[in-house]
């Protein structure tokens, strides 16, 4: 069973250098509010109350809500990227085994409250908020990087453009399961079966899909 940390805050950001412990406290509070009450409930005043500090202490590190959300999303993303990097760089695994581990990691993580609440909240907001839409696009672009690294090792016959669309399909196939088998969702008890089906079908797809297949699909449109 994989376990992804709630946040992984990277040293080096301006806010982090000013006060590591306080930044962690602020971002943890913001994440809790988002998970329990939704994005609209995140305000500087609400975060200050959760941390037991005044609003000025929050705005010292994050002058705007956008700056805070940018760091929050980056910290959530980094917790995944560190694990993806570990899988990618493991010399004891084949490319297919690494791909399988990535699939299992994502589907197991979908069953956590954080993931089931966090990402659908962002999906909904991205339809109406250009700032959130850009952050979500950046986030998923980074997640697909590990797939774009592994796919050519499994199926080197695909072009870069073809690998990118296959990686997008794989990512979307897994993320869509959040609404059906995520935390407290109706199909959550069947996740072990779903995970096995996903590993087999997605790996088979990556191994057998050809440039001719993708070209034919495009022409049918």
C-alpha atoms as one frame of an Amber mdcrd trajectory, in Angstrom:
protein
   0.000   0.000   0.000   1.422   3.364  -1.064   1.097   6.368   1.208   1.450
   9.859  -0.196   2.246  12.643   2.321  -0.360  15.407   2.584   2.170  18.052
   1.639   5.838  18.194   0.695   7.116  21.736   0.990  10.223  22.447  -1.012
  12.984  24.499   0.611  13.957  27.449  -1.516  10.704  29.363  -1.920  10.768
  32.867  -0.518   7.992  32.169   1.951   9.617  28.950   3.123  12.921  30.668
   3.802  11.236  33.325   5.927   9.743  30.889   8.407   9.598  27.180   7.756
   7.366  26.162  10.638   4.853  28.967  10.073   4.566  28.265   6.338   3.881
  24.605   7.030   1.244  25.558   9.602  -0.486  27.959   7.200  -0.536  25.519
   4.280  -1.725  22.644   6.469  -4.574  24.842   7.740  -5.487  25.880   4.188
  -5.564  22.248   3.087  -7.780  21.255   6.023 -10.228  24.054   5.222 -10.352
  23.103   1.546 -10.973  19.420   2.340 -13.643  20.044   4.971 -15.369  23.214
   3.749 -14.349  23.793   0.127 -12.195  26.294  -1.726 -14.532  29.252  -1.156
 -14.026  28.910   2.597 -10.303  29.601   2.303  -9.731  33.173   3.458  -6.807
  34.783   5.223  -9.019  35.382   8.260 -10.195  31.773   8.335  -6.621  30.470
   8.085  -5.444  32.844  10.807  -8.184  31.594  13.125  -7.273  27.962  12.441
  -3.614  28.697  13.213  -4.352  30.838  16.276  -2.539  33.847  14.826  -3.586
  37.240  13.484  -4.276  37.930   9.813  -1.094  39.966   9.483   0.987  36.895
  10.258  -0.644  35.079   7.342  -0.315  37.946   4.855   3.337  38.404   5.848
   4.067  35.087   4.160   1.250  35.176   1.597   0.144  38.689   0.555  -2.592
  37.246  -1.682  -4.811  34.195  -1.728  -3.455  33.356  -5.180   0.110  33.168
  -3.825  -1.043  30.882  -1.034  -2.979  28.590  -3.390  -0.022  28.418  -5.764
   2.223  27.198  -2.934  -0.468  24.837  -1.645  -0.871  23.151  -5.030   2.898
  22.991  -5.517   3.282  21.344  -2.106   0.579  18.772  -2.837   2.153  18.051
  -6.226   5.643  17.682  -4.778   4.480  14.924  -2.443   3.554  12.892  -5.535
   6.565  13.834  -7.616   9.009  12.594  -4.977   7.384   9.151  -5.018   7.177
   9.113  -8.819  10.881   9.971  -8.982  11.710   7.127  -6.600   9.764   4.693
  -8.782  11.282   6.019 -12.012  14.846   5.783 -10.687  14.550   2.344  -9.059
  17.227   0.200 -10.782  15.580  -3.030  -9.623  12.364  -2.494 -11.601  11.672
  -2.902 -15.304   9.825  -0.172 -17.187   6.643  -2.255 -17.107   6.967  -2.782
 -13.349   7.486   0.953 -12.838   4.414   1.718 -14.953   2.409  -0.774 -12.896
   3.548   0.819  -9.640   2.523   4.282 -10.855  -0.949   2.984 -11.736  -1.333
   1.289  -8.352  -0.070   4.358  -6.503  -2.589   6.670  -8.158  -5.550   4.332
  -7.709  -4.726   3.571  -4.078  -4.289   7.275  -3.377  -7.699   7.986  -4.911
  -9.239   6.219  -1.904  -7.945   8.823   0.550 -10.143  11.656   1.770  -7.545
  14.204   0.677  -7.537  13.103  -2.945 -11.288  12.460  -3.244 -12.096  15.931
  -1.888  -9.117  17.951  -3.128  -8.992  17.221  -6.851 -12.730  17.272  -7.719
 -12.926  20.618  -5.916 -10.227  21.936  -8.231 -11.885  20.426 -11.310 -15.122
  22.251 -10.578 -13.380  25.544  -9.869 -11.233  25.332 -13.005 -14.353  25.732
 -15.161 -14.907  29.237 -13.814 -11.568  30.454 -12.426  -8.732  30.944 -14.970
  -6.122  31.039 -12.191  -7.222  27.647 -10.846  -7.508  26.273 -14.396  -3.879
  27.189 -15.078  -2.713  25.644 -11.788  -4.638  22.414 -12.472  -3.174  22.185
 -15.978   0.330  22.652 -14.568  -0.294  20.014 -11.924  -1.463  17.327 -14.334
   1.283  18.199 -16.820   3.828  17.378 -14.127   2.051  14.141 -13.198   2.088
  13.030 -16.852   5.841  13.559 -17.024   6.502  10.220 -15.347   4.172   8.474
 -17.816   5.851  10.222 -20.746   9.171   8.924 -19.419   8.019   5.310 -19.073
   5.857   4.868 -22.182   8.736   5.077 -24.716  10.653   2.491 -22.691   7.697
   0.128 -23.048   6.708   1.044 -26.612   9.589   2.836 -28.373   7.811   2.797
 -31.741   5.526   5.697 -30.826   6.426   9.274 -31.686   6.647  11.930 -28.987
   3.259  13.345 -29.982   1.691   9.885 -29.864   3.227   9.127 -26.468   1.755
  12.336 -25.098  -1.802  11.454 -26.113  -1.405   7.918 -24.729  -0.115   9.362
 -21.434  -3.107  11.702 -21.318  -5.477   8.769 -21.877  -3.819   6.743 -19.093
  -3.952   9.661 -16.664  -7.589  10.498 -17.442  -8.614   6.841 -17.146  -7.310
   6.723 -13.582  -8.397  10.160 -12.391 -11.961   9.551 -13.545 -12.232   6.704
 -11.054 -12.183   9.244  -8.192 -15.909   9.908  -8.501 -16.844   6.226  -8.448
 -14.335   4.448  -6.197 -12.786   7.239  -4.144 -13.138   7.863  -0.423 -16.626
   6.811   0.762 -17.758   6.309  -2.846 -20.050   3.400  -3.818 -17.404   1.350
  -5.640 -14.597   1.875  -3.122 -14.904  -1.688  -1.735 -14.226  -3.043  -5.243
 -11.022  -1.049  -5.749  -8.776  -4.112  -5.668 -10.604  -5.510  -8.707 -10.644
  -2.128 -10.427  -6.934  -1.723  -9.792  -6.169  -5.090 -11.359  -8.314  -4.330
 -14.407  -6.639  -0.928 -14.790  -3.124  -2.343 -14.587  -3.861  -5.040 -17.177
  -5.820  -2.899 -19.614  -3.627   0.206 -19.457  -0.368  -1.718 -19.683  -1.741
  -3.766 -22.594  -2.773  -0.528 -24.291   0.668   1.035 -23.908   2.429  -2.137
 -25.117   0.277  -2.797 -28.174  -0.964   0.586 -29.436   0.662   1.552 -32.751
   1.171   4.731 -34.705  -1.162   3.307 -37.345  -3.877   2.814 -34.717  -3.640
   6.416 -33.527  -3.589   7.749 -37.092  -6.664   5.672 -37.959  -8.537   6.950
 -34.885  -7.718  10.543 -35.849  -8.912  10.045 -39.421 -12.244   8.637 -38.243
 -12.989  11.962 -36.611
